[in-house]
């Protein structure tokens, strides 16, 4: 005998209930908090140029060779006239700020509120604190003349791939993207070549979007060689790209 019970459409159970009005109001006001982060970031960082954004692990302690290398890079960038911008926290972010703080150009920390609070390091001339990762990421790239990427974890990889994607797609101007310490990055670069290029999901030319170096002097050389070739002042087209980032 057939079952007389009609089949239940399980999709009906997936309908989202209407959001309470109090939550809706909070969502609407959140737009203004996001706007405030962008406005403060634009106003303060647009005055701190040229700058280089430096990335690396928050877990690398003082005394580690990576820490010493990052501090040296921060100092040499600062003495060469570049403001140094980091994520503002501990580890290699602290090392970059510490080196820059001892130099002649500003040291900038773009901190962020995290569930497990990330304490700001004390080596900042300028400090901004963000609630939203996406607003913070715009600030890292919008005014940067170069990206310097030291060994790090998911956050560092996120910033690296974001920069590569923006340059690859033409949403950001071409700039030096420099990976520091070949032994750390060699496996990833090999995967880019053997898998991503081989599978056709990136082109071989995309591998030229970044350089790999080992020393602080090589970081400076890569940046200056790039701008000796293309010129330091942005063209009108590049200014428009930056404005629309």
JOMOMO-V61263 format. One line per field, one symbol per residue. burial: + if it has 24 or more other ideal C-beta (glycine too) atoms within 12 Angstrom, else -. A space follows every 10 residues. Layout:
burial = ???
This chain:
burial = ---------- ---------- ---------- ------++-+ +--++--+-+ ++++++++-+ -----+++++ ++++++++-+ ++++++++++ ++++++++++ +-+-++++++ ++-----+-+ +-++++++++ --+-++++++ ++++++++++ ++--++--++ ++++-++--- -+++++++++ +--++--++- -+-------- -+----+-++ ++++-+-+++ -+++-++--- ---------- -+--+
